[in-house]
Amino acid sequence: MEIAQTPQSGWLDALRAHARSHMPAALGLGLSALAVVVLLGQSLLQIATGEASAVLRFALIGGAAGFAATALGAAPALFLRGIPQRVEDSMLGMAAGMMLAASAFSLLIPGLEAGAEILGGKGGGAGVVVLGMALGVLLMLGLDAFTPHEHERGGPCGPGFERCGRVWLFVFAIALHNLPEGMAIGVGFSHGDMGVGLPLVAAIALQDLPEGLAVALALRGAGMTPGRAVLVAGASGLMEPLGALLGVGLSSGMAVAYPVGLGLAAGAMIFVVSHEVIPETHRNGHQTPATVGLMAGFAVMMVLDAMLG
């Protein structure tokens, strides 16, 4: 007598088969997830006792700013069916430039300085930041490999993607994109340093505006009604305050967790830019306007960091 296979068991079977065929990504995800759990667990007690209450408020406000910017950017999709592809690629290129500059000026440089101060040397400081970057890349590689999602032009991927509707695959892809941005905000505020946190919030909120519009238009193209597309695109920004809470938890415990967390957030953001954003902006032959947009975004973020940092 055959036992009927439930949707859950079918998805678990697909996940196990996917893990066997993608063993390096599975090991990387497991290692990075274990590191995240350890860092998060040792700091949750400190947060729960109220010692980090001000830090939590700053992180939540910063994450909420990213969410609000995403929702605001998505709103024009209520009456726009689309924008010229050249303009969209330029806007996404600018967002990529701001993410790269934020990773460099607001995450990696403060991480190197904090690591050198904690460990008493520049070499040790660089080592812990590189360790954090590696964990961030492993985390995103694992999430990219094991979360069913769909890139706008790359098609569906991940275990069990055939069991998800196309719209939900888009939603999962958006969530993967927004999580490291929220983590960066949380890590930036985890020590209460406004010089690190404020430039990050400004950069991420600014780049969320064109990103929110691009996501909403993509969802409309997938067949959603205008209102629902704007609602789902705006709701995807909720991953940023959630990621901010995770970032605070990762970096507010052991002293060395701070530079590791900064490196992790930077590694995850750089991975997203290189793996998803830049290839999408070049896919339609608009490399030059996309690159000019990237340079403009980098310059804007550099000025913001100099003024607010």
Secondary structure as UniProt FT lines:
FT   HELIX           7..21
FT   HELIX           23..48
FT   TURN            49..52
FT   HELIX           53..74
FT   HELIX           75..78
FT   HELIX           85..101
FT   HELIX           102..108
FT   HELIX           109..119
FT   HELIX           122..146
FT   STRAND          149..151
FT   TURN            152..154
FT   STRAND          155..157
FT   TURN            159..160
FT   HELIX           161..163
FT   HELIX           166..189
FT   TURN            190..191
FT   HELIX           194..221
FT   TURN            222..223
FT   HELIX           226..236
FT   TURN            237..238
FT   HELIX           239..251
FT   TURN            255..256
FT   HELIX           257..272
FT   HELIX           273..277
FT   HELIX           278..282
FT   TURN            283..284
FT   HELIX           287..308
//
